[in-house]
Amino acid sequence: MAAIGSKIEMLAEDIRACTVCAAELALGPRPIVQMSATSRIVIIGQAPGARVHASGIPWNDASGDVLRGWTGLSQADFYDPAKVALMPMGFCYPGTGPSGDLPPRTECAPLWHDRVLALLPPDRLTLLVGGYAQARYLAGARRATLTEAVRGFAAFGPYQIPLPHPSWRSRGWMTRNPWFATEVLPSLRASIRARLAR
């Protein structure tokens, strides 16, 4: 375990030093990642927003507050890399476009994700937050829409759970889909508790 821990620490340093997309990033590179060799929960999100870019702390914004509420994780547990790995599809803030933040940079996941996942516990639980993560990791099993993927979450268990992105838009989505709170969230929280109890 010590050897794996050393490898993952070096990999995290390499990710944080990455400048592959520097020329495309209006605010410059600041890769955001959290992980350790014992992380049994992996949260794969979209990309850091402007506030996270400024602080360097993943999910340090309103979306993070919503996500922590969904998972039932305390702030201490959420930010404990021994328990939770936080790895977005794009590690840097991509900037803004005509209708909000730009999509995550496509270079990051092929460059880093497999290397990170190879060093994490094989029985980890992966939360796929938003359509970009689901498009990569659910592949052929992916439902036609994000809503269908989330509602059919049980088909992807016990190692993956698709979730909507916890942006301000999720409030309206949850109102239209009350089954998310009554069916998905209790199962999500139980799965998280089970992984952390190991």
SVG drawing of the C-alpha trace seen along z (x, -y; Angstrom):
<svg xmlns="http://www.w3.org/2000/svg" viewBox="-43 -35 50 39">
<polyline fill="none" stroke="black" stroke-width="0.4" points="0.0,0.0 2.9,-2.4 4.2,-2.0 0.8,-2.7 0.5,-5.7 3.8,-7.1 2.8,-6.6 -0.6,-8.3 1.0,-11.2 3.5,-11.6 0.7,-11.3 -1.3,-14.0 1.7,-16.3 2.0,-15.6 -1.6,-16.5 -1.4,-19.7 1.7,-20.7 0.0,-20.0 0.0,-22.8 -1.2,-20.9 -4.2,-23.2 -2.6,-26.4 -3.0,-28.2 -6.7,-27.5 -7.5,-28.6 -8.4,-32.3 -7.4,-32.2 -4.5,-29.8 -4.1,-26.3 -4.9,-25.3 -5.7,-21.6 -8.0,-20.6 -7.8,-17.0 -8.0,-15.1 -7.1,-11.4 -5.3,-8.8 -4.6,-5.1 -7.4,-4.4 -10.2,-6.5 -13.2,-4.2 -15.6,-6.9 -14.7,-8.5 -16.6,-11.5 -16.2,-12.3 -17.7,-15.7 -17.6,-18.1 -14.9,-20.8 -14.1,-23.4 -16.0,-26.6 -14.6,-30.1 -14.9,-30.0 -13.2,-26.7 -10.4,-27.9 -9.9,-30.9 -9.8,-28.8 -8.1,-25.7 -10.6,-23.7 -12.8,-21.2 -16.6,-21.6 -16.1,-24.7 -19.2,-26.4 -23.0,-26.1 -23.0,-23.0 -20.7,-21.4 -23.1,-22.2 -25.9,-20.5 -23.7,-17.4 -22.7,-17.0 -26.3,-17.2 -27.2,-14.4 -24.4,-12.1 -24.9,-12.7 -21.1,-13.2 -19.9,-15.7 -17.5,-18.4 -14.7,-16.7 -15.3,-13.3 -15.9,-14.9 -12.5,-16.6 -10.6,-13.6 -8.7,-12.1 -8.3,-8.9 -12.0,-8.4 -13.0,-10.4 -11.3,-11.1 -12.5,-14.1 -11.6,-13.9 -13.4,-16.1 -13.6,-15.3 -11.6,-18.5 -9.2,-19.4 -9.0,-23.1 -11.7,-25.9 -12.5,-26.0 -13.8,-29.6 -17.1,-31.0 -19.1,-30.9 -22.3,-32.4 -24.5,-30.3 -22.3,-29.7 -19.2,-27.8 -17.6,-26.0 -17.5,-22.2 -14.6,-20.5 -11.4,-20.2 -11.3,-16.9 -7.6,-16.4 -7.8,-15.7 -9.7,-12.4 -7.7,-10.5 -4.5,-11.8 -5.0,-11.2 -8.2,-9.2 -7.0,-5.7 -3.7,-6.4 -5.6,-7.6 -8.2,-4.8 -5.5,-2.2 -4.2,-3.2 -7.5,-3.4 -9.2,-0.5 -10.9,1.9 -14.1,2.0 -14.5,-1.7 -17.9,-3.4 -17.8,-5.9 -20.4,-8.7 -20.8,-10.0 -22.0,-13.5 -23.5,-15.0 -23.7,-14.0 -20.0,-14.3 -18.9,-11.8 -21.8,-9.4 -21.0,-9.7 -17.4,-8.4 -18.0,-5.8 -21.5,-4.4 -20.7,-4.0 -22.9,-1.3 -25.0,-0.9 -25.9,-4.6 -29.6,-5.5 -30.9,-7.9 -31.0,-10.8 -29.4,-11.8 -32.8,-11.5 -33.2,-7.9 -29.7,-7.1 -30.2,-8.5 -33.6,-6.8 -32.1,-3.5 -29.2,-3.8 -29.6,-0.3 -28.6,1.2 -25.1,-0.3 -24.5,0.9 -22.9,1.8 -19.9,-0.2 -21.3,-3.2 -24.1,-5.6 -25.1,-8.3 -26.2,-11.6 -27.4,-14.9 -25.1,-17.9 -25.9,-19.7 -26.1,-23.1 -28.9,-25.6 -30.8,-23.9 -31.1,-20.7 -33.7,-22.3 -36.2,-22.4 -35.1,-19.0 -35.7,-17.5 -39.2,-19.1 -40.1,-17.4 -38.5,-14.1 -39.5,-13.5 -38.3,-9.9 -34.7,-11.2 -35.2,-12.1 -37.2,-9.1 -35.5,-6.3 -32.0,-7.4 -30.7,-9.4 -31.4,-6.8 -29.6,-4.2 -26.8,-6.5 -26.2,-7.3 -26.5,-3.7 -23.9,-2.7 -21.5,-5.5 -21.9,-4.4 -21.2,-0.8 -18.0,-1.7 -16.7,-3.9 -17.3,-1.2 -14.9,1.2"/>
</svg>
